[in-house]
């Protein structure tokens, strides 16, 4: 078996769907089906069974998938050790990144960094900060970029401090918010806690939820056509010029802000590529745009 075969088994176990797994692996579904058949022939057993609801590993398959995870992890650790021995800025940096940071900020950072260090590759996982934090604690990523503050005793650095804002098609009176329609979306627990605390601090009545959507981008577009207002972090409003944006302030007149932090282990910084990228994150000049965005 090859390294990519381990990745195939792990992705099939995660996606539980041939089409989705093929898309994430960037291969065609027929090729994926063919490769799975070859792996099953190698082990002389059925690894997955299929029904209308998707793929499910057999008991034998579960053992093989665990083997794939261990072997892939061992290969990655060996590559890390080789990279450390060479002491050159090359190899793979494994990043766990909060989705919004990954969408709005990370692409520019990676482009600039790779123009300086073209031999550095990246393996990137995005998702909710709480899930990325778990991956970081388990050692699956070198650097975690998380929204909100998490307990960590080793290397950490504040990257962004952004405002939280009321977003609507046209300006609205903040005092009238409890009587207006609000568009809700799936927030991470840290942002939801901040918004809920701010609301209780300012208003006695709950907000009127007119619709719930799956993402902040969808909520923003709903607000753009006048279906209500939504509450968004400044990171997704940096280049927005059409919508009305009003920052949240508490009773104490302090701006409500959310922080984004980078976390890393001291040991991991022994890898030159990880060390240089963490240093680059700390010194990256494009963050000034977001810091200056507090005038919205």
Secondary structure as UniProt FT lines:
FT   HELIX           3..15
FT   HELIX           18..25
FT   HELIX           29..43
FT   STRAND          48..51
FT   TURN            52..53
FT   STRAND          54..57
FT   HELIX           59..86
FT   STRAND          91..98
FT   HELIX           99..104
FT   HELIX           106..116
FT   TURN            118..119
FT   STRAND          120..127
FT   HELIX           129..137
FT   TURN            138..139
FT   STRAND          143..147
FT   STRAND          155..168
FT   HELIX           174..179
FT   STRAND          181..185
FT   HELIX           189..202
FT   STRAND          208..213
FT   HELIX           216..224
FT   TURN            225..226
FT   STRAND          229..233
FT   HELIX           234..236
FT   TURN            238..239
FT   STRAND          244..247
FT   TURN            251..252
FT   STRAND          257..264
FT   TURN            266..267
FT   HELIX           268..270
FT   HELIX           272..283
FT   TURN            285..286
FT   HELIX           287..291
FT   HELIX           292..295
//
